[in-house]
Every structure is written in C-alpha cells, then in structure tokens.
Amino acid sequence: MRNGKQCYLDPIREKLIQITPEETIRQQVVSYLLDELDIPHTMIRVEERLSQYGVNTKDRADIIVNRYSEEEQAYYPLAIIECKAPGVFIGEKQENQIVSYANRLGCDYCMLTNGSYTFLFYYDSEAGHYVEIAEFPKYLQMLKKEYQEIPQTVPRPRLTLKEIYEHPDAYLEADMGESTPNKLLTPSVNLWECLLYPDHRLPVKQYKIFKLIEDYGVRLLSYGNASGGQFYGAYRSFLIEYNGNAEFVSIGFSPYVTWSNQNVRKTAINVAIDKEETSHHSLQLSVDDNVTVVGNEVTFYHSGRIGVGKIGSGKIDELRQFVSEKYPGIIDGKRFNLGTLLCDHLWNLDEPDVMAVIENFISYALIRDEYRERVKEEKSK
C-alpha cells in the first residue's frame, strides 16, 4: 500500500507501481518472460521510450526484450510487447501499430495482448514481413531466431439455407440482437455470411458513383458513431475511389440499443467509412425498424434519420433533397429503398441483385457523409 492505494513492486523497474487493469496485464507478462521464457532480468525494459533506440518519436513501449551484441558491445531490441487493459478490443489497427513499432526497431518478435487474447509475430526475412506465430520460444531460442508458425485453420462451412431457417439465432449476442424477430434474423444471417465468407467477392469495376479498387475481405475493426458509441468486430471492407479520393468503406452487423430502452437489443447493419482523422459509422440501419419481409422478398429501407456529430440530428427532408441530386434511384417516397433480395437461396457478393444492394449501401453511406460535412460547414459560418 502507498498513500492508501494498492501497488505492485515491479521486479524490472524496482519501484512501486499503482495497480490498474493495464498494469496487471503488464506485470503478468513480465512474470511470463522471467519465469517461463527464462529471459534475464537485465534484458527486459518496461515503459521504455522508443527514442532510446534511435526512433524519432515520443512513444513508449510497454515492454522491450533486448539482446546484447558482444561484437558491438551494445543492446538491441529483440522483441516489443504492447499490453492493453482487459476488455480492450484488439483488431487490425492495434496489430498494425505493434508491427509498425517492431519494424522501426528492427525487432525479430512482437506481442499484443489484453490478457484474454494474445497475438504474437515473428519477422520472416525470406517473406519480408511479420508472420503470426503460436508462441514465443525461450530466450536462447529467440536469440537463434527460432519460431513456430501457427498452422492454418479451416473455417467452418457456411450454413445452408435450411440451417439458417432452423437456427436464425446463430449470431445472436455478438453480432445480432435477441429482440429481433426470427423472420428478420434469417435474412440478416444470410447477408452476414454472404459478407463473412471470402469465396465470392464484390466485382472490381466502376459502379454508378464510386469505383471499387479492391474487395479487402474481412477485417477486425473498431468504429464510433454519431452518438459517441463504440463498435468492435468483423467487417467486410471495400477500398473504393469516390470524388477522386480513396476510402475504405466497411459493412458489418452489431446489436443495437436505443437510449429510450436499453433492454431492447435490435440488430443493426453498419456501414463505416475510414477518414484521415476519424473512423465512424456513416449509416446504422436498424433491421427491426427498416427491413421488411413479404413472402420471399426482403427489402432494405432506411428512414433517413441522421446524426451530425455535436450539432445533433440532421433534417431528413434536406438529406432527401441532397440524395435526389446525387443518387435518386434509392428515393422511395419519404424512405430510402436500398434494394430487394429473394430469400430462397444463399446470397453471394457477385450476384447482380446482391451487388446492387451492396452498391446502394455504400453509395448511401458516402452521400450521408457528404451531407454531414455540408451541414457542419453551414453551421460554422
């Protein structure tokens, strides 16, 4: 105890460190390095500035494992480790960050962990990039650049249409809300698996208002929304060109709750756009409130509701007029009609009707962001 607060006695820094969730993970990793990997105490640095290794940045590394060169009589970084607090999402952005640090330092190994999930990488000089590995070897083996690559796993087969109708709850909790009725869950599962499985890709070509540069497949990402919420998980990403700019647009599913009733968990289709400074959901379409099923036909509508950051809600009539100038085909009375699919078969991204729906989702999201920027500009005058 120090000043009434519990602390760890850090074995590396040899000082008292106040206990926090992230510090707990850091201390667990330090114990693992010392006790399991037999790394000498003198070869571990905690909360070390990267500038100590000649990198021009103010950033710090949670943990660095060094090696010593007898020939040069100098220490060099062998591994870098990033520790996140329990529950903090680990996705592509976080992986890219730790790999970038490792690359700048010239590390052979790097690790990213939040205690529950751990990702480890080794720099394969023949391949010219970092590969994911199963575990860190012991210190002497690390010095010899030994590693065991993770064996390739075979993904489970896609659900059949019969299985989707029998198990519409296949993605409940993580990706869909338990309040969503089964007649809406079945097309949601069909569309989600259409996006998740890589066997079929959205064709690269010029669409009405954007050009698809590449279907990037599934990525683990995190995004905010206009209300300040955060969403984490798998998204199908598309690199597109729009108005002369390259952008990533990603589509995913998530449970959806409203401020008025936190106990009702609906299902949302989210379309996110990566920006230079902010990555966010441009569109959150509540399946429960906007999707209709009539016989075998599933139609994806949207009410036009739109948030504009701190300004609040945008005007639906203004948005409709804005869309009518740029992409009038989706205007359907007071609603926006993003397309209809027949739910008598499994949907694939390279089918014309599915392509049209995905094109509408992406186009509508892009135009909504344009409308937001216009409202912000007008309010700033």
C-alpha positions as CSV (number, residue, x, y, z in Angstrom):
1,M,0.0,0.0,0.0
2,R,1.1,3.5,-0.7
3,N,-0.9,6.6,0.0
4,G,-3.9,4.3,0.6
5,K,-3.6,2.7,-2.9
6,Q,-2.5,-0.8,-3.7
7,C,0.7,-1.1,-5.7
8,Y,2.8,-3.8,-7.4
9,L,6.5,-3.9,-6.7
10,D,7.8,-4.0,-10.2
11,P,10.7,-6.5,-10.5
12,I,12.2,-4.7,-13.5
13,R,11.8,-1.0,-12.6
14,E,12.2,-1.9,-8.9
15,K,9.7,0.6,-7.8
16,L,6.1,0.7,-6.6
17,I,3.5,1.0,-9.4
18,Q,-0.2,1.7,-8.7
19,I,-2.4,-1.2,-9.7
20,T,-4.5,-0.6,-12.8
21,P,-6.1,-3.2,-15.2
22,E,-3.4,-2.5,-17.8
23,E,-0.6,-2.6,-15.2
24,T,-1.9,-6.0,-14.1
25,I,-1.6,-7.4,-17.6
26,R,1.9,-5.8,-17.9
27,Q,3.0,-7.5,-14.6
28,Q,1.6,-10.8,-15.8
29,V,3.6,-10.6,-19.0
30,V,6.8,-9.7,-17.1
31,S,6.3,-12.8,-14.9
32,Y,5.8,-14.9,-18.0
33,L,9.0,-13.6,-19.6
34,L,11.1,-14.2,-16.4
35,D,9.6,-17.5,-15.2
36,E,8.5,-19.2,-18.4
37,L,10.9,-17.9,-21.1
38,D,14.0,-17.6,-18.9
39,I,14.7,-14.1,-20.1
40,P,17.4,-12.4,-17.9
41,H,16.1,-9.6,-15.7
42,T,18.7,-7.3,-17.2
43,M,17.4,-7.8,-20.7
44,I,13.9,-6.6,-20.0
45,R,12.8,-2.9,-20.1
46,V,9.4,-1.7,-19.0
47,E,7.8,1.6,-20.2
48,E,10.8,2.3,-22.3
49,R,11.0,5.3,-24.7
50,L,11.5,4.2,-28.3
51,S,13.8,7.2,-28.7
52,Q,16.3,5.3,-26.6
53,Y,16.7,3.0,-29.7
54,G,17.1,5.9,-32.2
55,V,13.4,6.1,-33.2
56,N,12.3,9.7,-33.6
57,T,9.1,9.6,-31.5
58,K,7.9,10.3,-28.0
59,D,6.1,7.0,-27.9
60,R,6.9,4.4,-25.2
61,A,6.9,0.6,-25.4
62,D,5.2,-1.3,-22.6
63,I,7.9,-3.9,-22.6
64,I,11.1,-4.4,-24.7
65,V,13.2,-7.5,-24.6
66,N,16.9,-6.8,-25.5
67,R,19.7,-8.8,-26.9
68,Y,23.4,-8.0,-26.3
69,S,26.0,-7.9,-29.1
70,E,29.4,-8.8,-27.8
71,E,30.9,-7.7,-31.0
72,E,29.5,-4.2,-30.9
73,Q,29.1,-4.1,-27.1
74,A,25.6,-2.7,-27.4
75,Y,22.0,-3.7,-26.6
76,Y,19.5,-4.1,-29.4
77,P,15.7,-4.7,-29.2
78,L,14.8,-8.4,-29.8
79,A,11.1,-8.2,-29.0
80,I,8.5,-5.5,-28.3
81,I,5.3,-6.1,-26.3
82,E,2.1,-4.0,-26.2
83,C,-0.2,-4.6,-23.2
84,K,-3.9,-3.5,-23.3
85,A,-6.3,-3.5,-20.4
86,P,-8.7,-6.5,-20.2
87,G,-11.7,-6.0,-22.5
88,V,-9.9,-3.5,-24.7
89,F,-10.6,-4.5,-28.3
90,I,-7.6,-5.9,-30.3
91,G,-8.0,-5.7,-34.0
92,E,-6.2,-4.8,-37.2
93,K,-5.4,-1.2,-36.1
94,Q,-3.8,-2.4,-32.9
95,E,-1.9,-5.2,-34.8
96,N,-0.6,-2.7,-37.3
97,Q,0.6,-0.4,-34.6
98,I,2.7,-3.0,-32.8
99,V,4.1,-4.4,-36.1
100,S,5.0,-0.9,-37.1
101,Y,6.9,-0.3,-33.8
102,A,8.6,-3.7,-34.2
103,N,9.6,-2.8,-37.8
104,R,11.0,0.6,-36.8
105,L,13.0,-1.0,-34.0
106,G,14.2,-4.0,-36.1
107,C,12.7,-6.5,-33.7
108,D,12.5,-10.2,-34.6
109,Y,9.4,-10.7,-32.4
110,C,6.4,-8.7,-31.2
111,M,3.4,-9.4,-29.0
112,L,0.0,-7.8,-28.5
113,T,-2.2,-8.9,-25.5
114,N,-5.1,-7.8,-23.4
115,G,-4.9,-10.8,-21.1
116,S,-7.7,-12.8,-22.8
117,Y,-6.4,-12.6,-26.4
118,T,-2.7,-12.6,-27.4
119,F,-1.2,-12.2,-30.8
120,L,2.5,-12.9,-31.5
121,F,4.5,-12.2,-34.6
122,Y,8.0,-13.0,-36.0
123,Y,9.8,-11.2,-38.8
124,D,10.3,-13.7,-41.6
125,S,13.3,-12.3,-43.5
126,E,12.6,-14.5,-46.5
127,A,9.0,-13.5,-46.8
128,G,9.9,-9.8,-46.0
129,H,7.1,-9.4,-43.4
130,Y,5.9,-10.4,-40.0
131,V,4.1,-13.7,-39.7
132,E,1.8,-14.8,-36.8
133,I,3.3,-17.4,-34.6
134,A,2.0,-19.8,-31.9
135,E,4.2,-18.7,-29.0
136,F,7.4,-17.0,-28.0
137,P,10.3,-19.6,-27.7
138,K,12.6,-19.4,-24.7
139,Y,15.2,-16.7,-24.7
140,L,18.1,-18.8,-26.0
141,Q,15.9,-19.9,-28.9
142,M,14.8,-16.4,-29.5
143,L,18.4,-15.4,-30.0
144,K,18.7,-18.1,-32.6
145,K,15.6,-16.7,-34.4
146,E,13.5,-19.8,-33.8
147,Y,9.7,-19.8,-34.1
148,Q,6.7,-22.0,-34.7
149,E,4.2,-20.6,-37.2
150,I,0.5,-21.0,-36.5
151,P,-1.0,-23.8,-38.5
152,Q,-3.6,-22.8,-41.0
153,T,-7.1,-23.4,-39.6
154,V,-10.0,-24.4,-41.8
155,P,-13.1,-22.2,-41.3
156,R,-16.4,-23.9,-40.6
157,P,-18.6,-24.4,-43.6
158,R,-21.2,-21.8,-44.4
159,L,-24.7,-22.5,-43.1
160,T,-27.1,-24.0,-45.6
161,L,-30.4,-22.1,-46.2
162,K,-32.2,-24.8,-44.3
163,E,-29.8,-24.4,-41.3
164,I,-30.3,-20.6,-41.4
165,Y,-34.1,-21.1,-41.1
166,E,-33.6,-23.7,-38.4
167,H,-31.0,-21.7,-36.4
168,P,-31.7,-17.9,-37.0
169,D,-30.0,-17.3,-33.6
170,A,-26.6,-18.4,-35.0
171,Y,-25.1,-14.9,-34.5
172,L,-27.1,-13.6,-31.5
173,E,-25.4,-11.5,-28.8
174,A,-22.1,-10.9,-30.7
175,D,-23.5,-9.7,-34.0
176,M,-27.3,-9.5,-33.7
177,G,-29.8,-8.6,-31.1
178,E,-32.1,-11.1,-29.3
179,S,-35.1,-8.7,-29.7
180,T,-35.0,-9.1,-33.5
181,P,-37.8,-11.5,-34.7
182,N,-36.8,-14.7,-36.5
183,K,-38.3,-13.6,-39.8
184,L,-35.8,-10.7,-39.8
185,L,-32.9,-12.7,-38.3
186,T,-32.9,-15.2,-41.2
187,P,-32.2,-12.7,-43.9
188,S,-29.7,-10.9,-41.6
189,V,-27.8,-14.2,-41.1
190,N,-27.9,-14.8,-44.9
191,L,-26.5,-11.4,-45.6
192,W,-23.9,-11.5,-42.8
193,E,-22.5,-14.9,-44.0
194,C,-22.5,-13.5,-47.6
195,L,-20.1,-10.8,-46.3
196,L,-18.1,-13.1,-44.0
197,Y,-17.1,-15.8,-46.4
198,P,-14.3,-15.0,-48.9
199,D,-15.3,-17.5,-51.7
200,H,-17.2,-14.7,-53.5
201,R,-16.1,-11.1,-53.9
202,L,-17.7,-7.9,-55.0
203,P,-16.5,-7.4,-58.6
204,V,-13.9,-4.8,-59.2
205,K,-15.4,-2.2,-61.6
206,Q,-16.9,1.3,-61.9
207,Y,-20.2,1.5,-60.1
208,K,-22.6,4.4,-60.5
209,I,-20.9,6.9,-58.2
210,F,-17.8,5.1,-57.0
211,K,-15.1,2.7,-58.3
212,L,-14.2,-0.4,-56.4
213,I,-10.5,-0.7,-56.3
214,E,-10.4,-3.9,-54.2
215,D,-12.6,-6.1,-52.1
216,Y,-10.4,-6.4,-49.0
217,G,-12.3,-9.2,-47.3
218,V,-13.0,-9.4,-43.6
219,R,-11.1,-7.2,-41.1
220,L,-11.3,-6.8,-37.3
221,L,-12.0,-3.1,-36.8
222,S,-13.4,-0.6,-34.3
223,Y,-15.6,2.4,-35.1
224,G,-17.5,5.1,-33.3
225,N,-20.9,6.6,-34.2
226,A,-22.6,10.0,-34.1
227,S,-23.9,9.3,-30.5
228,G,-20.4,8.6,-29.1
229,G,-20.8,4.8,-29.0
230,Q,-18.0,2.3,-29.9
231,F,-18.4,-0.8,-32.0
232,Y,-15.9,-3.6,-32.4
233,G,-15.7,-6.7,-34.5
234,A,-15.6,-8.1,-38.0
235,Y,-16.4,-6.0,-41.0
236,R,-16.3,-6.7,-44.8
237,S,-14.1,-3.9,-46.2
238,F,-14.0,-2.4,-49.6
239,L,-11.4,0.0,-50.9
240,I,-13.2,2.4,-53.2
241,E,-12.5,5.7,-55.1
242,Y,-15.0,8.4,-54.7
243,N,-14.7,12.0,-55.9
244,G,-11.0,11.5,-56.6
245,N,-10.3,10.1,-53.1
246,A,-9.6,6.6,-52.0
247,E,-11.6,5.5,-49.0
248,F,-12.2,2.3,-47.0
249,V,-15.9,1.5,-46.6
250,S,-16.8,-1.4,-44.3
251,I,-20.0,-3.2,-43.7
252,G,-20.8,-5.2,-40.5
253,F,-23.6,-6.2,-38.1
254,S,-24.0,-5.5,-34.4
255,P,-26.6,-5.5,-31.7
256,Y,-28.4,-2.1,-31.5
257,V,-30.0,-0.4,-28.4
258,T,-31.7,2.9,-28.1
259,W,-31.3,5.4,-25.3
260,S,-35.0,5.2,-24.6
261,N,-35.0,1.4,-23.9
262,Q,-31.7,-0.2,-23.1
263,N,-33.3,-3.6,-22.5
264,V,-34.4,-4.0,-26.2
265,R,-31.5,-5.3,-28.3
266,K,-32.2,-4.9,-32.0
267,T,-29.9,-5.8,-35.0
268,A,-28.1,-3.1,-37.0
269,I,-26.4,-3.2,-40.3
270,N,-23.5,-0.7,-40.0
271,V,-21.7,1.0,-42.9
272,A,-18.4,2.6,-41.7
273,I,-16.1,5.0,-43.5
274,D,-12.4,5.5,-42.7
275,K,-11.3,9.1,-42.6
276,E,-7.9,10.7,-42.1
277,E,-8.8,11.8,-38.6
278,T,-11.9,9.8,-37.6
279,S,-13.3,6.4,-38.5
280,H,-17.1,6.2,-37.9
281,H,-20.4,4.6,-38.8
282,S,-21.9,6.7,-41.6
283,L,-25.1,4.5,-41.5
284,Q,-26.6,2.4,-38.8
285,L,-29.7,0.7,-40.2
286,S,-31.9,-0.9,-37.7
287,V,-33.1,-4.2,-39.2
288,D,-36.1,-4.3,-36.8
289,D,-37.3,-0.9,-37.9
290,N,-36.4,-0.7,-41.5
291,V,-36.3,-4.2,-43.1
292,T,-39.5,-5.8,-44.4
293,V,-40.2,-9.4,-45.4
294,V,-43.1,-10.2,-47.7
295,G,-43.2,-13.8,-48.8
296,N,-39.7,-14.5,-50.3
297,E,-38.9,-10.8,-50.8
298,V,-36.6,-8.9,-48.3
299,T,-36.4,-5.2,-48.8
300,F,-33.9,-3.0,-47.1
301,Y,-35.3,0.5,-46.3
302,H,-34.0,3.4,-44.3
303,S,-35.9,6.2,-42.7
304,G,-33.2,8.8,-43.4
305,R,-32.5,9.6,-39.7
306,I,-29.0,11.1,-39.5
307,G,-26.8,12.4,-36.7
308,V,-24.3,15.2,-37.3
309,G,-21.8,15.0,-34.5
310,K,-22.2,17.6,-31.8
311,I,-24.7,19.5,-33.9
312,G,-27.4,16.9,-33.3
313,S,-29.8,15.5,-35.8
314,G,-29.8,16.5,-39.5
315,K,-33.0,17.3,-41.4
316,I,-34.4,14.3,-43.3
317,D,-36.0,16.5,-45.9
318,E,-32.7,18.2,-46.6
319,L,-30.9,14.8,-46.8
320,R,-33.6,13.5,-49.3
321,Q,-33.1,16.5,-51.5
322,F,-29.3,16.1,-51.3
323,V,-29.6,12.4,-52.2
324,S,-32.0,13.2,-55.1
325,E,-29.3,15.3,-56.7
326,K,-26.6,12.6,-56.5
327,Y,-28.3,9.2,-56.3
328,P,-32.0,9.5,-56.9
329,G,-32.7,5.8,-57.6
330,I,-33.0,4.9,-53.9
331,I,-35.6,7.5,-53.0
332,D,-38.9,5.8,-52.3
333,G,-41.5,8.4,-51.1
334,K,-40.3,9.5,-47.7
335,R,-38.0,6.5,-47.3
336,F,-34.8,5.3,-48.9
337,N,-35.1,1.9,-50.7
338,L,-31.7,0.2,-50.7
339,G,-32.9,-2.9,-52.6
340,T,-34.7,-6.2,-52.5
341,L,-33.4,-9.7,-52.4
342,L,-35.2,-13.1,-52.7
343,C,-34.5,-15.2,-49.6
344,D,-35.0,-18.5,-51.4
345,H,-31.2,-19.2,-51.7
346,L,-27.8,-18.3,-50.2
347,W,-26.7,-14.8,-51.2
348,N,-23.3,-14.2,-52.7
349,L,-21.5,-10.9,-53.3
350,D,-21.0,-11.5,-57.0
351,E,-24.7,-11.9,-57.8
352,P,-26.3,-9.0,-59.6
353,D,-29.1,-8.4,-57.1
354,V,-26.7,-8.6,-54.1
355,M,-24.2,-6.4,-55.9
356,A,-27.0,-3.8,-56.4
357,V,-27.9,-3.8,-52.7
358,I,-24.2,-3.5,-51.5
359,E,-23.7,-0.7,-54.1
360,N,-26.7,1.1,-52.6
361,F,-25.5,0.7,-49.0
362,I,-22.0,2.1,-49.9
363,S,-23.4,4.9,-52.1
364,Y,-25.9,6.0,-49.5
365,A,-23.3,6.0,-46.7
366,L,-20.9,8.1,-48.8
367,I,-23.6,10.7,-49.6
368,R,-24.7,10.8,-46.0
369,D,-21.2,11.7,-45.0
370,E,-21.1,14.5,-47.7
371,Y,-24.4,15.8,-46.3
372,R,-22.8,15.9,-42.8
373,E,-19.9,17.9,-44.0
374,R,-22.1,20.4,-45.7
375,V,-24.2,20.9,-42.5
376,K,-21.0,21.4,-40.5
377,E,-19.7,23.9,-42.9
378,E,-23.0,25.9,-42.9
379,K,-23.1,25.9,-39.1
380,S,-19.6,27.1,-38.9
381,K,-20.3,30.2,-41.0
